[in-house]
Every structure is written in structure tokens, then in C-alpha cells.
Amino acid sequence: ASGAASGTLKFSSNATNSPAVEAVSGTGATTQLHNVTLSWKPASSGATGYSVYRSTVSGGLYTKVNPVLNSSSTYVDNSVSGGKTYYYVTTAVFSSGESKYSNQAAAAVPGP
């Protein structure tokens, strides 16, 4: 979680001024970032690049996640959230068009 928080700490002991109370406050942001790294066997020949598609439902409606044609057979998806499972397929793009979807791969991202 991120945002502002405040509270008090109470320190108890056998001292004469016990318990001592201290106010605390602060702000913070989540620093744990998640990503999914994909790699696949390149097309045999003639591919100008690859498109990567993602869904949160197995076999579901896929949405293209790489805005620019990917020239290599690896891709890092930095727009994932912790605690979710993502399903990926890729296509090879040729001058004559785009291939069918690859086999689906699943990635379970650990929770925050």
C-alpha cells in the first residue's frame, strides 16, 4: 500500500516515566515492482518481428501489449500487478501478414 499514515507508539517499562508515548507519521509508496519476462523460439525465417498479447483469463480475449513490433524473441512486460495470473500468446509478423497465436503461456505474479 502507499500513502500517508500516522499513529502512536507506546513504550512500557519499569521506568518512572513509563509508559512513554511517541507520535509517528509518514508517507510512503510501494516499491515492489513486478514484471514478466517472456522468451520464445524465433520463427524459422522471414519474420519482421513479433507481437505479444496478454489476457487475465485462460484462452480469453487477448490484448496486444507491445506498442511497437518486437524485433527479438524476448519481451519484458512491466505492466503487471502482484497477485494475478496472466496468459500470453505471441504472433510472428511477416510482410504477408501475421501468424496464428502461439501456444499459451501462463505467468503467476507473486502478491505484493
N, C-alpha and C positions, 0 to 999 in steps of 0.2 A: 504494500500500500504506500501511498505517498500523500503528502500534505502536511498541515500543521497539527501539532499535538501539544497538550500541556497536562500537568499533573503534579502530585506532591509525593515526596519520598519521606518516610518516617523511619528514623534510626532510633532503635531502643537499645539501652544498655543499663548498666548499674551506675552510671554517672549521675551526678546531682541534677544536671540539666536535661535528663532523659525524659521523654523522648524528644529528639531534635527533629524538626520538620523543615524540609527544603523544597521550595517550589522549583519546578523544572519545566522548560518549554523548548520547542524547536520545530524545525521543518525538515522535511527530507523527501527523497524521491527514490523510487525503486531503481536499483542499479543492476539487477539481474536481467540481462538481455538474452533472448533466445534466438536461435537460428536453426535451420535445417540445411544440411549440405547434401546435394544430390549429385550422383555421377552415373553415367550410363555408357554402354558400348556405342561408339560412334557408328553412324550409317556407313555402309560398305563403301560408297563413293558418291560424289556429286551433290552432297548436301551443302547448301549455302549457310545453314545454321539450324538452330533448334528453338522450339517454343516449349515453355514449361507451363503446365496447367495444374491447378490445385482445387480441392474440394474439402469440405468438412464432413462429407457423407461418402461412405464407400460406394464407388460406382456412380456417384452423384453427378450433378451438374458441375462441370469444371470451369474455372475462370482462369484466363491467362494471367500469369503473374510477372513474366518478364516483359517490360515495355519495349525493349529493343531485342531483335533477334540475337540469340546467344550463339556465339561463334565456336565455343568449346563444348565438350560433353560433360561439363560440370556446371552447377548453379548453386548459389547460396541464397536461400530465402530468409531475409532478415525481418520479415513482417509477420512472424508467428507469435502466438501468445502461449504462455505456460499453461499446462493442464489440459491441452487439447490434442486431438489426433488429426493429422492432415493426410490427405490422399493425393498422390501426384501421378500424373502421366506426362509424357513428352511426345513431341512430334518432330520429325525431320522435315525441313523445308527445302524444296528443290526448285529450280527455275520453272518446272512444270506444275508445281503445287505443293501441298502439304500431305504428309503421310497420315495414316490412321494413328490413333493413340497407341502408345506403348502399353505394356503391361502396367498395372497399377502398383505403386509402392506406397507403403504407409509409414508415417513417422509420428510417434507419440512423444510430444514435447513435455518434459517434466513440469510439474506445477511450480508456481512462484516460490 
